[in-house]
Amino acid sequence: MPYSLESVKLTLQQISTQQPQDKVLKNINTAIDSAITVLRKNTDRDRFDYVNFIPAHLNTISSLLLEFKKQENIPDIEVTSALSKNAATFFSKNAFNPNAFVPGKEFAFSDEKAALGKKLFNDNILSNSNNRSCATCHIPEKAFTDGLAKSMSLENAELHRNAPSLNYAGFQHGQFWDMRKDDLEGQSSDVISNKEEMHGDLNLILGKINRDTKYLPEFKKIYKTSKAETWQLQNVLASYIRSLAKFNSNFDEYMRGNRSAMTESQKRGFNLFVGKGQCALCHFIPLFNGTVPPNFKKTEQEVLGTAVNGDNKMFDQDLGRGKFHELVEALQHSFKTPTLRNISKTAPYMHNGGYKTLKEVMNFYNKGGGKGFGFKVENQTLSDTPLQLTDKETDEIIDFMHALDDQ
């Protein structure tokens, strides 16, 4: 990183149109030099003080770069970017643009769409028998999960997988655990039409909506059409889900300058999360999911070698994404990397809901995943080298994850 920062410093000097002693450029140089000094004094990644370095140095540099951009009148690139062009840092309140994850311009997010989507999300009109809504399996108090190991079907039978959280689902390229749908629009129709989940018929549902004196006027107002269409129904539901990303956790507040927002234990936990625990290698900051920075155009999946449950005695045979790519060995038993935001509210864990507590999950990772427990998972992407985390360190990482709960 010191070399990267030196390159940034040199590049800015080359493109600056101001005098060498320009205040903004001088401040950037000072901030970069300060960061480089810290980095060169602390080269052990497992012991580095990330929790203080990021707000004190990286966020300062990022904010100054925005000032430099404005001063130099550097134009924005005309592309839809996941990062707001005017965000001072990765941790700014509105740093991420939900429209970077929509399937087209007509699907762009709006508060009006989200408000209508919320009504429909909680309405049984979307199910065949009018007795189930989206909120049945995605409960707000549980970070939009249902608290069950595996959700229940319309016939009260256990479904195949755990209901994933919808919080921050709008910042992923790939929905469901197996990523079988690219976006939230596709996800909504898949659930509605699934005979075990809602068993709805989109044509029949649209017929009901277009006869409804409450819903039809709202669709007309938003989309300027005479009646609601399938893609519009999908879009309002997806827009509501996109509105669920609040970015107002104690961690966010800490990164925005409130140094009392996290406890000392949580700060140590974050340093372990990034360093010795290697959690951030897959749960990328600040979304804490598998959407890869800095472009955020791809969401990764991983092969962990997950067991049936937290005793780690039997390998779970679910093929995950591999079901749709039978000839691709690398994708067998692979699953989307979900966000860890609000993770304390979404137990039980993993795609199968087999891990009851975060302690069980951390034990699994600490031992090296499935391979660490003796499972033959040749394509495991998770390192099988034990992390050697102590019980105290594990508890501190879990404590930090509580700082990711939205307030």
C-alpha positions as CSV (number, residue, x, y, z in Angstrom):
1,M,0.0,0.0,0.0
2,P,2.8,2.6,0.6
3,Y,3.8,2.3,-3.0
4,S,0.2,2.7,-4.2
5,L,-0.1,5.9,-2.1
6,E,3.1,7.2,-3.5
7,S,1.7,6.7,-7.0
8,V,-1.4,8.6,-6.1
9,K,0.7,11.4,-4.8
10,L,2.8,11.6,-7.9
11,T,-0.2,11.4,-10.2
12,L,-2.0,14.3,-8.5
13,Q,1.1,16.4,-8.8
14,Q,1.3,15.7,-12.5
15,I,-2.4,16.6,-13.2
16,S,-2.7,19.5,-10.8
17,T,-3.3,22.9,-12.6
18,Q,-2.7,24.8,-9.3
19,Q,0.5,26.2,-7.8
20,P,2.8,23.6,-6.1
21,Q,1.9,25.2,-2.7
22,D,-1.9,24.8,-3.4
23,K,-3.6,24.2,0.0
24,V,-5.7,21.2,-1.1
25,L,-2.7,19.4,-2.8
26,K,-0.5,20.2,0.1
27,N,-3.0,18.7,2.5
28,I,-3.3,15.6,0.4
29,N,0.5,15.2,0.3
30,T,0.7,15.6,4.1
31,A,-2.1,13.0,4.6
32,I,-0.5,10.5,2.3
33,D,2.9,10.9,3.9
34,S,1.3,10.4,7.3
35,A,-0.4,7.2,6.2
36,I,2.8,5.9,4.6
37,T,4.7,6.5,7.8
38,V,2.2,4.4,9.8
39,L,2.2,1.6,7.2
40,R,6.0,1.3,7.1
41,K,6.2,1.2,10.9
42,N,3.5,-1.6,11.1
43,T,4.0,-4.3,8.6
44,D,2.4,-7.2,10.4
45,R,-1.1,-7.6,8.8
46,D,-2.4,-9.7,11.8
47,R,-1.5,-6.9,14.3
48,F,-2.2,-3.8,12.2
49,D,-4.6,-1.2,13.7
50,Y,-7.1,-1.1,10.9
51,V,-9.9,0.3,13.0
52,N,-8.0,3.6,13.6
53,F,-6.0,3.7,10.3
54,I,-9.1,3.7,8.1
55,P,-10.9,6.8,9.6
56,A,-7.7,8.7,10.6
57,H,-5.9,8.2,7.3
58,L,-7.7,6.5,4.4
59,N,-11.0,8.5,5.0
60,T,-9.0,11.7,5.3
61,I,-7.2,11.1,2.0
62,S,-10.5,10.1,0.3
63,S,-12.2,13.3,1.4
64,L,-9.3,15.4,0.2
65,L,-9.4,13.7,-3.1
66,L,-13.0,14.7,-3.6
67,E,-12.0,18.3,-2.8
68,F,-9.2,18.0,-5.4
69,K,-11.6,16.7,-8.0
70,K,-13.9,19.7,-7.5
71,Q,-11.1,22.2,-7.5
72,E,-9.7,20.8,-10.8
73,N,-13.2,20.5,-12.3
74,I,-12.5,16.9,-13.2
75,P,-15.7,15.7,-14.9
76,D,-17.6,12.6,-13.9
77,I,-17.5,9.6,-16.1
78,E,-20.8,8.9,-17.7
79,V,-21.4,5.4,-16.4
80,T,-23.6,4.1,-13.6
81,S,-21.2,3.4,-10.8
82,A,-22.0,1.6,-7.5
83,L,-20.1,4.4,-5.7
84,S,-21.7,7.8,-5.7
85,K,-19.5,10.3,-7.6
86,N,-19.8,12.8,-4.7
87,A,-19.2,10.4,-1.8
88,A,-16.3,11.6,0.4
89,T,-15.6,8.1,1.6
90,F,-16.8,4.5,1.3
91,F,-18.6,5.1,4.6
92,S,-20.6,8.2,3.6
93,K,-24.3,7.9,4.3
94,N,-25.2,7.7,0.6
95,A,-22.0,6.3,-0.7
96,F,-23.6,3.5,-2.7
97,N,-25.9,3.9,-5.7
98,P,-28.7,1.2,-5.8
99,N,-29.3,1.9,-9.5
100,A,-25.9,0.3,-10.3
101,F,-27.6,-3.0,-9.5
102,V,-30.9,-2.6,-11.5
103,P,-31.4,-4.4,-14.9
104,G,-32.1,-1.2,-16.8
105,K,-32.8,2.6,-16.6
106,E,-36.6,2.1,-16.3
107,F,-36.0,0.1,-13.1
108,A,-34.3,3.0,-11.4
109,F,-35.0,3.4,-7.7
110,S,-37.5,6.0,-6.3
111,D,-39.1,6.5,-2.9
112,E,-42.5,6.2,-4.5
113,K,-41.7,2.8,-5.9
114,A,-40.3,1.7,-2.6
115,A,-43.4,2.9,-0.7
116,L,-45.7,1.0,-3.1
117,G,-43.5,-2.1,-2.9
118,K,-43.7,-2.1,0.9
119,K,-47.5,-2.2,0.7
120,L,-47.4,-5.2,-1.7
121,F,-44.6,-6.9,0.2
122,N,-47.0,-7.1,3.2
123,D,-50.1,-7.9,1.3
124,N,-51.4,-11.5,0.9
125,I,-52.6,-10.6,-2.6
126,L,-49.3,-12.0,-4.0
127,S,-50.1,-15.6,-3.0
128,N,-52.4,-18.0,-4.7
129,S,-54.6,-18.6,-1.7
130,N,-54.3,-15.0,-0.3
131,N,-52.9,-16.3,3.0
132,R,-49.2,-15.6,2.7
133,S,-47.2,-12.4,2.0
134,C,-43.5,-11.8,1.4
135,A,-43.3,-10.7,5.1
136,T,-44.3,-14.1,6.2
137,C,-40.8,-15.4,5.7
138,H,-39.0,-12.1,5.8
139,I,-39.7,-10.5,9.2
140,P,-38.3,-6.9,9.8
141,E,-37.3,-7.6,13.4
142,K,-35.2,-10.5,12.2
143,A,-33.5,-8.5,9.5
144,F,-36.0,-9.8,7.1
145,T,-35.4,-13.5,7.8
146,D,-37.8,-15.9,9.5
147,G,-35.6,-17.3,12.4
148,L,-36.1,-20.8,11.2
149,A,-33.3,-23.2,10.1
150,K,-35.3,-23.7,6.9
151,S,-38.5,-21.9,5.9
152,M,-41.8,-23.7,5.8
153,S,-43.8,-24.4,2.6
154,L,-47.5,-23.6,2.0
155,E,-48.1,-27.2,3.1
156,N,-46.1,-26.7,6.3
157,A,-43.3,-28.8,5.1
158,E,-39.6,-27.8,5.5
159,L,-38.1,-26.2,2.4
160,H,-34.7,-26.8,1.1
161,R,-32.8,-23.8,2.5
162,N,-32.6,-21.1,5.0
163,A,-34.4,-17.8,4.2
164,P,-31.6,-15.2,3.5
165,S,-31.8,-11.7,4.9
166,L,-33.1,-9.1,2.5
167,N,-31.2,-6.3,4.2
168,Y,-28.6,-5.1,1.7
169,A,-29.7,-7.7,-0.9
170,G,-29.9,-4.8,-3.3
171,F,-26.1,-4.6,-3.4
172,Q,-25.5,-8.0,-4.9
173,H,-25.2,-9.4,-8.4
174,G,-26.9,-12.7,-7.8
175,Q,-29.9,-13.5,-5.7
176,F,-30.8,-16.6,-3.6
177,W,-28.1,-18.7,-2.0
178,D,-27.3,-20.3,-5.4
179,M,-27.4,-17.0,-7.3
180,R,-29.8,-18.3,-9.8
181,K,-31.3,-14.9,-10.5
182,D,-29.2,-11.9,-11.4
183,D,-31.2,-9.2,-9.7
184,L,-34.1,-8.5,-7.2
185,E,-36.6,-8.2,-10.0
186,G,-36.0,-11.8,-11.0
187,Q,-35.9,-12.9,-7.4
188,S,-39.4,-11.6,-6.6
189,S,-41.1,-13.4,-9.5
190,D,-39.3,-16.6,-8.7
191,V,-40.6,-16.6,-5.1
192,I,-44.1,-15.6,-6.1
193,S,-44.5,-18.3,-8.7
194,N,-42.8,-21.0,-6.7
195,K,-45.6,-23.6,-5.9
196,E,-44.1,-24.3,-2.4
197,E,-43.6,-20.7,-1.4
198,M,-46.4,-18.5,-2.6
199,H,-47.8,-20.5,-5.6
200,G,-48.9,-17.2,-7.2
201,D,-49.7,-16.6,-10.9
202,L,-48.4,-13.3,-12.0
203,N,-51.1,-12.8,-14.6
204,L,-53.8,-13.4,-12.0
205,I,-52.1,-11.1,-9.5
206,L,-51.9,-8.4,-12.1
207,G,-55.6,-8.8,-12.8
208,K,-56.3,-8.3,-9.1
209,I,-54.0,-5.2,-8.9
210,N,-55.5,-3.7,-12.0
211,R,-59.0,-4.0,-10.5
212,D,-57.9,-2.6,-7.1
213,T,-58.8,1.0,-6.5
214,K,-55.9,1.4,-4.0
215,Y,-53.1,0.0,-6.1
216,L,-53.9,0.8,-9.7
217,P,-53.8,4.6,-9.4
218,E,-50.3,4.3,-7.8
219,F,-49.0,2.2,-10.6
220,K,-50.4,4.7,-13.1
221,K,-48.8,7.6,-11.4
222,I,-45.4,6.1,-11.1
223,Y,-45.1,4.4,-14.5
224,K,-47.4,6.6,-16.6
225,T,-49.3,3.6,-18.0
226,S,-52.9,2.6,-18.1
227,K,-52.4,-0.6,-16.1
228,A,-49.8,-2.4,-14.1
229,E,-47.4,-4.7,-15.9
230,T,-45.4,-7.7,-14.7
231,W,-42.0,-5.8,-14.8
232,Q,-43.5,-3.0,-12.8
233,L,-44.8,-5.3,-10.0
234,Q,-41.3,-6.9,-9.9
235,N,-39.7,-3.4,-9.8
236,V,-41.7,-2.0,-6.9
237,L,-41.0,-5.0,-4.8
238,A,-37.3,-4.9,-5.7
239,S,-37.3,-1.1,-4.9
240,Y,-38.7,-1.7,-1.4
241,I,-36.0,-4.3,-0.8
242,R,-33.3,-1.8,-2.0
243,S,-34.6,0.7,0.5
244,L,-33.8,-1.6,3.4
245,A,-30.1,-0.8,3.3
246,K,-29.7,1.9,6.1
247,F,-25.9,2.1,6.6
248,N,-26.5,3.5,10.1
249,S,-24.8,0.9,12.4
250,N,-22.4,1.7,15.1
251,F,-19.6,0.7,12.8
252,D,-20.8,3.2,10.2
253,E,-20.9,5.9,12.8
254,Y,-17.4,5.1,14.0
255,M,-16.1,5.3,10.5
256,R,-17.8,8.7,10.1
257,G,-15.9,10.1,13.0
258,N,-17.8,9.1,16.2
259,R,-14.9,7.4,18.1
260,S,-17.3,6.4,20.9
261,A,-19.6,4.4,18.6
262,M,-17.8,1.1,19.1
263,T,-16.5,-0.5,22.3
264,E,-12.8,-1.4,22.8
265,S,-13.8,-5.1,22.4
266,Q,-15.5,-4.3,19.1
267,K,-12.5,-2.3,17.8
268,R,-10.2,-5.3,18.6
269,G,-12.7,-7.5,16.9
270,F,-12.6,-5.4,13.7
271,N,-8.8,-5.6,13.6
272,L,-9.1,-9.4,14.0
273,F,-11.8,-9.5,11.4
274,V,-9.6,-7.8,8.8
275,G,-6.3,-9.3,10.0
276,K,-5.8,-12.7,11.7
277,G,-9.4,-13.9,11.2
278,Q,-9.2,-13.2,7.4
279,C,-13.0,-12.6,7.3
280,A,-12.6,-9.5,5.1
281,L,-11.0,-11.7,2.3
282,C,-14.6,-12.7,1.4
283,H,-16.9,-10.3,3.2
284,F,-15.6,-7.1,1.6
285,I,-15.8,-3.9,3.5
286,P,-18.0,-1.8,3.7
287,L,-20.8,-3.9,2.3
288,F,-19.5,-7.0,4.1
289,N,-20.8,-9.2,1.4
290,G,-19.2,-10.8,-1.7
291,T,-19.6,-7.8,-4.0
292,V,-16.0,-7.1,-5.1
293,P,-14.6,-3.5,-4.6
294,P,-13.6,-1.1,-6.0
295,N,-15.9,-1.5,-9.0
296,F,-18.6,-3.6,-7.3
297,K,-19.6,-5.2,-10.6
298,K,-19.3,-8.8,-9.5
299,T,-20.5,-10.8,-6.5
300,E,-18.5,-13.8,-5.5
301,Q,-19.5,-17.2,-4.3
302,E,-17.4,-19.5,-2.1
303,V,-17.1,-23.3,-1.5
304,L,-16.8,-23.6,2.3
305,G,-17.4,-27.3,2.8
306,T,-20.4,-26.6,5.0
307,A,-21.6,-29.3,7.3
308,V,-25.2,-30.4,7.9
309,N,-25.1,-28.7,11.3
310,G,-22.7,-27.2,13.9
311,D,-21.3,-30.4,15.1
312,N,-19.4,-30.6,11.7
313,K,-19.7,-34.4,11.5
314,M,-21.4,-34.7,8.1
315,F,-20.8,-32.8,4.9
316,D,-23.9,-31.1,3.4
317,Q,-24.5,-32.5,-0.1
318,D,-26.4,-29.4,-1.4
319,L,-24.7,-28.5,-4.8
320,G,-25.7,-24.9,-4.5
321,R,-24.8,-23.0,-7.7
322,G,-23.3,-26.2,-9.0
323,K,-26.8,-27.5,-9.7
324,F,-27.0,-25.1,-12.6
325,H,-23.4,-25.7,-13.8
326,E,-23.0,-29.4,-13.5
327,L,-19.9,-29.6,-15.7
328,V,-18.1,-26.8,-13.8
329,E,-16.2,-28.5,-10.9
330,A,-15.3,-25.2,-9.3
331,L,-18.9,-24.3,-8.7
332,Q,-20.1,-27.5,-7.0
333,H,-21.3,-26.8,-3.5
334,S,-20.7,-23.1,-3.9
335,F,-22.9,-20.4,-2.4
336,K,-23.2,-16.7,-2.4
337,T,-21.2,-14.7,0.2
338,P,-24.0,-12.9,2.1
339,T,-23.7,-9.7,4.0
340,L,-22.7,-9.7,7.6
341,R,-24.7,-6.5,8.3
342,N,-27.4,-7.3,10.9
343,I,-25.9,-10.8,11.2
344,S,-26.7,-11.0,15.0
345,K,-30.4,-10.9,14.1
346,T,-30.5,-13.6,11.4
347,A,-29.7,-16.9,13.3
348,P,-29.5,-19.7,12.4
349,Y,-26.7,-19.5,9.9
350,M,-25.4,-20.9,6.5
351,H,-27.5,-21.8,3.5
352,N,-29.0,-24.8,5.4
353,G,-29.6,-23.0,8.8
354,G,-27.5,-25.7,10.4
355,Y,-25.4,-23.5,12.6
356,K,-27.4,-22.1,15.5
357,T,-24.9,-19.5,16.8
358,L,-22.2,-17.2,15.5
359,K,-19.9,-19.1,17.9
360,E,-20.5,-22.3,15.9
361,V,-19.9,-20.5,12.6
362,M,-16.6,-19.1,13.9
363,N,-15.5,-22.5,15.1
364,F,-16.1,-23.9,11.6
365,Y,-14.0,-21.1,10.0
366,N,-11.3,-21.3,12.8
367,K,-10.7,-25.0,12.0
368,G,-10.4,-24.4,8.2
369,G,-13.9,-25.1,6.9
370,G,-15.0,-28.5,5.7
371,K,-11.5,-29.7,4.9
372,G,-10.4,-28.8,8.4
373,F,-13.0,-31.3,9.7
374,G,-11.9,-34.0,7.3
375,F,-14.4,-33.5,4.5
376,K,-13.2,-34.3,1.0
377,V,-13.9,-30.9,-0.7
378,E,-11.3,-30.7,-3.4
379,N,-12.7,-27.4,-4.7
380,Q,-12.9,-25.6,-1.4
381,T,-12.1,-21.9,-1.9
382,L,-11.8,-21.2,1.8
383,S,-8.3,-21.8,3.1
384,D,-8.1,-25.0,5.1
385,T,-5.3,-23.6,7.3
386,P,-6.6,-23.2,10.9
387,L,-6.8,-19.6,12.0
388,Q,-5.5,-20.3,15.5
389,L,-8.0,-17.8,17.0
390,T,-8.3,-18.0,20.8
391,D,-11.7,-18.1,22.4
392,K,-11.2,-14.5,23.5
393,E,-10.4,-13.4,19.9
394,T,-13.4,-15.3,18.6
395,D,-15.7,-13.5,21.1
396,E,-14.2,-10.2,20.0
397,I,-14.9,-10.8,16.4
398,I,-18.5,-11.7,17.2
399,D,-18.7,-8.6,19.4
400,F,-17.6,-6.6,16.4
401,M,-20.3,-8.2,14.2
402,H,-22.9,-6.8,16.6
403,A,-21.6,-3.3,15.7
404,L,-22.9,-4.0,12.2
405,D,-26.5,-4.0,13.3
406,D,-28.5,-1.1,11.9
407,Q,-29.9,1.2,14.6
